[in-house]
């Protein structure tokens, strides 16, 4: 402050000096360039004119406004008004030179000139001593733009921000120098150099704790999350660098840990950080634990809505319990069923609860829970910002908070979940919060959203025994069928805005295999209630492989082996005669499998047991046509039909469909055909025992079966669930049973193909694929051992590497076990084949979920051990 005042005085004095240097003259009673004597008696003058010089890119009226002076104002010269005007110019931080000159005086009128020089502007910024990623981070933090003014304050800000950035990365000894060089090619512009010398990253060598008896050294070190010894095996993957701010937070964690076990008076008496060598430091902590306290009683004050006895039950803290301040805060504020949330869900947004230690006697503390219930708050407005994809009605129909309703915290959290579940907004950047107005007892709900594209284009290719198999799939997740014939309402090239899903898929490798599918889903059929309508249809045709193709492959392998042993003889035949084959030889139009079908489903959101439940009913017709199809065990020729009715009960409470931190998903489905054979007069036993084609065609003309499936997933956050880097444990259990109404009529279709990556390919022959990593595709259900029952159990650890609108990436580690059985009666859910492995999942908005896993199967299946296997994933498994 002293320097600023001195600088202002120098500026005023410079006015006098400059005036003294100009020639003072008088013309017709007008004094030009008058001398201003600061030791003399001040005179009052009326400001008759003000001019500005030295700042070409500012309008004069702006500069005059900065000064606080105006025409007609009477001021003392010299006097405080001119000093205050100079201060105002300096406070703007825009000028490196400030002079206020008196250019002429006539009687009691004075003319002033503001002589200013602007701070230089930035022409270029150089970052020295930084890596590419560090430079990008620093640039984002500084936000320096070419053309901005460069002031001493900005230079100090640059130094402070860059030093903090490197200290937070563990470079405690990093130094930053900010220099300015005149840019000779540009007037009043400078080149700014930001020079960093990081020195070595500082790590923790040892942590020494003194004064502790209740908590061991190891317990205290484990409590510290960010300050860890570099040689600790228990914290192998934890941070080892020393960061002062992290150390301060860890000291508070130590105090919180003591408070959690009743040591209310615990404190850190002293701490120090001492260099051990150039790259490490020793940390010393001296603790005073104090004594352990217990609850002597809990008294409620100010409660009218709920009786004290009920609040005691909700709180769950009683006389004689250890005084656990962490638990007290959780039960009063943080938990889903905390006391505060009881009131918040009833509209008491202005509710306050303050636990007070009413009395402390010895080691006993009596708590007085002082409450201010306040008035109930009603929702005034729900404001949605950032939506440019959906019609607003599509968002509002998912909300549990509406204008006029009483405020409910649970409804607000549920509304945020429902918006995230639509998939149209980035769940990591949603900002949904209440803005209360206590004066009128209302609250506005502000929803700041960031739209993201979630339409998907899948273009993939695979290699099969008949060459390349290509797939093109288009999924439009914001479709609007009602706008289909109104091109003027299109957003882009397709009708959008209603949140419906339309998918079209084509998979082929020319004449060997073709598959086509269409599907449509309206989650709010009719637009008034959350009742869904789904329609899907598919058709596929696949030809068999010519036996001569296999023969030539075999002969080629044989004669290549002969060539390796006998030289020229094998070369002649192996490479000329037996290599005359290509993929055209594989095509055999006399062998084919055709399938087609259509499904219509209707779903309803339930209110009991809770509104996370949905019930879906569907009916489907499927048609199968086979000719010489030797890949199915029970049927090779003929036409089959099935009419299937299904019911699915599901509950889904996950918080984020891409990277789930908490919640669960359960599905119980039952699908069945009518048991028509039980009422027919055919001899089903004779037909099943007959091996003739006619008997098979008659037996399977109409397929009969029932299929029961249970699938469950749970997600448990192992670290802060509201943080960005949440470690999550996912558990999963799947069970499937395929039975028959008639013991002689076992369905040849809808069986389980178990093992491998679980991706539906072109060679699964009307079966349902079930993943079991660590084993080859279909290894548990080879030909002749089709799966009519399966079980699968999984534990996975997930950790996010990137959670952004452009991509979601997380690695995983898994333990897995499962098996398949050839009949329902043989089902044994704990006779399992085990595996373990690691993998990664990558979600790209236009491509969907992709991944790769490596798994190792520990057990033998039909005499062959699972062993090491890589698995590729396209799409998101249930």
Phi, psi and omega in degrees: 000319180300321183290324179294317180297317179298320181296321180292316179299320178299321180297316180295316179298324179295331175298315181295317181297315180297321180294323180293328182286329177286148181288125177272126180216162182235132177227116177051053178069006177257125181262119177264139181051055182294151175281134178254115182259111185287339180274352182275181179281127180296146177243146180266133180228155172265130180288113182263341180194150178224128175240159182232137177221153175095353180229092187285332186263019173238140172288146184301322184294332177291315180295317179297324177296321177302323186289331184084000178263157180211159178298139180090349180285140178262128183226160174268137177234119348288157182188178186292332182298318180290323176298317179296323179296319178296320178300319181297321178297316180294324181293337177295333180072015185258351190233141176262350178215134180224123174226138173242111185252145171264113186273328176198158179226133174226113184055243181257022180246144181226144177248131185247153173229128175265112179259112187234155171228125184289153169296147180294155178257156183279124175259336182196145176238126178249132178251117185244132177087015181242146171282168183301313180293322179295319180298318180298317179297316182294318179300319179294323181287322183279322181054044176281132180242139173299131183104343176289153177285148179250114182240164175303323178297320179293321178298317177296320180296317178301312182298317183293315183291317182292319178298316179296321180301314182285329175293322177294338177269004177098003178265075185295333183262011181297138177241146182231132178234128179247117181238156179235134176237136179296132176273106187293342182271351183223134183290132176054038175232151184231154172262125183259124176252124176251105187253123182244132169244102188288330190060191182280148175289134184269126177243168182268124178278302179217151174244123181248127181242133179233153175086358183266137175232319183289313177259131179288166176304317182296320179296318179294318179295323179289334177291329179283116187275325188249343180253103188226145177293139186292340181262010184285120178284330180293335178239051185301322185257012179271167180297134178247346181288154178262121176233125187301316181296322177293323178296319178298318178294323179292326176297321177292326177297324178296314179298317180298322179295317176297316179300328182293332181253020171099356183271079187295328186266007183300141178207159175265112185291317180202159174207155179206155178236119186238135179295131174266316171209195185294338186244354183223161177227155170258141182247128180243130180229127179247120188248140168247108187284330184072201182246166184270137183244154180231159178278126177262347178170159178231126181237133180258135181229129175095359181275131176235332184286318181239141177290158182299324181297321178292318179295326176299318179295319179293318181296317177074017178242126186230172180302135180095347178288153173296141180285094184255103184290328177294315179295322179300317180292321179296317184283340178265330189231317197269318186297155179300327179254029179292163181302316182300322182289334173302316181283319180301322181286349176259008178097000183275070183293332183267012179298141176226140177225120182237108174287128181238134175283093186294322178209145178232112180234113182063239179256020183244140180232127174262126181264136173244116183267098184271121187243142168236106185284322180070190179264158175287142181253135175254151182284125179273301181222150170245112187253122181250120179244148172090003180270117175230019181244315187256153165297139186300330179297331180292325177285314185296329180292341178273350187279146174259359179246127184223149178305135181096339179284155169294143179295140175219122180296319180297320178293326178293316179296318179295322178297319178298320179296316182296323177295317179297324182293337178295334179082002184266355182226149181288111184293338181282346184240011177289134177235096183243121187207154174272145173240095186283150172237097187291336182296317181251007174070030179237172178215137172262138176260117181258125179239100176266113185243158174232114183294150174219147178282130176231017166293149186229140172239119178249119174234110185224162179218141177227168183246121178242182183289349175245027174105203185282134175247118181256150179222133174232124181226132177242125179237116178253110188265002179231043186284156176223099184290333181288341177263007186303324183255023177232077185304334182294340181266359182295144169253095189094224184257359181229155176288126184227167170121342185262001177071016176277161182241127177232127184231136174228135186221140176227132178225130184199157161225058179070229190279352181280324186206132173220141177215134182227141179211148176227144175210151180218136179224126172246108184287344178230071182295122184092339174083357184252330182226155181283056176257127186261149173235129179231140177224132178216152179213150179211159173211139176214150177220133179222137177263157177278177181259131179295135182297330179295332177296315177296320181299316181293322176300317181294314182295324178296317178298320181296312184283335170296322176295321178296322179297320179298332183265323190242007171073235193298321182302311180291328181294320183296309183282320185292326187257352179246306185281312188270359174264005180278065175219155174210182185292341175298330180294339183284335186290126179225094183295349178279356177236120178204159173227123176245139178221145176209158180185164177218142181226136175235128181230151177225128183238156181220135175280129183266162175252349179226139002295328169210175187274017167275350183274144172226151178236127182239133173241140180213160175223138182220150173240133178229145183233135180232135176228122184235144174218118180051037185270095189275003184271349174261139186286320189267340188212137181235334182223150175120182180238134179234152179225155174211139173242115191240133175249137184226149172229134180227123175251125183222155175223128184225117180233022180290153186270336186207121185289341183267308173233097186276131179258327182204164181114186182207164178216126180229140178220129174236119183233146176224122179234139184204150170268160174297140181278059187297328184295338180289343182249001180274174182249009180285154175272086186294328179295316180294320179297320182289330181275343180282144181255009184280154178297321181298318179295320179297317180297319180291321183295318187252022178299317171240121182282140175233137175189168165229146185224121180243129180225141174231129180226136183216143173221141173231148180234124182237117178288129178266346172232188186309115183290340180265359178277173181279323186254073185264123173279129188234136172260120177252130174242150186213143175219127179232136175223136177223137179228132177239109183240181182227149176285330184239123185295344179265357185238075181273127186293131175279349182247172177066017177284173183258128179254101195251134177124145176090213189275344178080006178281138180284116180250191184271358185239034179259352168054062173061037176239168177259124184275135180234126182285146166208095186293151184095355179228157181289161180301124177071013185297330182274349181224066178289175181301131182092348178231051183300146183273120175250003174200148177207160172218146181210133180229138186221142165234128180228142171255129179243141174218128185281135172258325179213128176229091182220174180293329183278334182195149171237123183228128173212135173279164180213156172230141187222151165241135188217148176210144180189174178195169177225151181227153185275356175204158181295324183292339178271358183302125180223094193294351180243012171262096197234157171256129190256155176203167177207159180175191181224165179191186179212146176239137180230123176249121174244132187307321183276342185247342182086200184274132176227161178186168174219136179234147168245126180230152178237118178273125187272342189247162178271143176233117184052042175087355182243127180288145180300306177069204185272130180214140172259143182227135179254143184236128171233122184095167185254117177293155169295000000 
